[in-house]
Amino acid sequence: MESVDLYEIKEQELDLFEKGSPADLQLNFAIFLLSLAFSAIVALSTADFTKRPTVQTGYIVVSVVGILGGLYLLIAWYRNRTSSKAVCHTIRLRMQETIETVKEPLQPTSIVSVAPDPTKPSAEPKEPQG
């Protein structure tokens, strides 16, 4: 193994990968409501409701509520969507920033050598004389 790449992932990003974006649920309901509304519109345009006007009213209500609710959820999804590709891109950018800070050349430091002070006792033990 030549190298190992470690990526810093925040808790929010991990939740997004695990559960999916909350906006995905909005898109699912928007598609459901819009398809239900268009089905009701097709039924209204092809069926004869002369004997049962209450059924016609029900289809009209389903059509209007489906279109309004579906469009609302579709707009909410569009404003709140975050793709997993964008999250991966953010994580990779964070990794590149980390690598760039590590690869920055170190600033040269000046090393000053200090001669031992003859008036101060040395920390090394001296051998006894004599």
N, C-alpha and C positions, 0 to 999 in steps of 0.2 A: 504494500500500500504506500503510494508516494506521499499523499497528503490527505488531510481531513479538513473539510470546510464546515465550520460551525456558524449557524445563522441565529441571530437573536430574534425571537418571535415573542411579541407581546401577548398578553392574555386575551385581549379583544380579538386579535388576528387569529389566534388558535380557536376561539369560539366561532368565528366566522367560517373557518374551514370545517369545524366539527358539525355545526348545526345548519350552516348555510346562512345567507343574508336574510334578515327579516323582510326585505323587499321582495324576495322570491315568493313568499307567501302571498303578498299583495298581487303579484303578477299572476299567480295561479287562480286566485279568486276573480281577478279582472277578466281573464280568459273565460272562466266559467260563466260569469254574469253576461258577458258580451255574446257568447255563443247561445246562451239561453234566450237572450233578448232577440237575437236574429232568428232563432227558431220560432219564437212567438210571432214575429213579424211575418215570416213565411206562412205560418198557420193562419194569421189574420188575412193575408192576401189570397189564400187559396180556398179557405173554408167558407161555408154558408152558415151564418149565425142568425137567420131570420127567426128561428123558433126559440133560440136561447140567447137573448141579449146579455144576460149576466155572464155567460161564458166569454162573450166577446169583450166585455168590460174587464174580466180577469186577464185575458191575453193582452189587452192594452196596458193594464197596470204592470204586468210582468215585463212587457217590452220597455216601458218608460223607466221603471226602476232598474232593470238590467242594464240599459244603456247608460243611465246616469251613474249608477254605482260602478259599472265597469270602467267608464271613462275616468271617474274619480280615482279608482284604484290604479288604473294604468298611469295616470299622471303622477300619483304618489310613488309608484314603483320607479318611474323614470327619474324622479328627483332624488330618491333614496338609494338607487342601485349602486352597488359596489361589486365589481367583478372580482373573482378570485385571482384573475391575472393581474389586476391592479394591486392587490394585496401582495402577491408574490413579487411584483416589481418593486414595491416599497421595501420589502424585506431584503431583496437583493441590493437595492441602493444603500440601505443601511449597512449591509455587509461590505460593500465597496468603500464606503466612507471609513469604516473601521480599518480596512486593509490599508487605505491611503494614509491614515494617521499613524499606523504602525510602520509603514515603509518610509516615512519622512526621515531624512538624514538627521542624525543627532548633531546638535551644535557642539563644536569643539570646546572643550573646557581646558582651562589652563591649570596645570598641575604645579603647585608650589612646593618645593622641598624645603623642609625646615630642618636646620641643624639642631642637634640636641643641645639643650642648655646645660652647660657644665655646672651651674650652681644648684640645679635641682637634682634630687636623687633619682636614679634610674629605677624603672619598674622591674628590671631584671635583677635577680639576686646575684650578688657578688660572691666570688669564692673567697674563703678566708685566706688571709696571707699569713705566712709564717710557718 
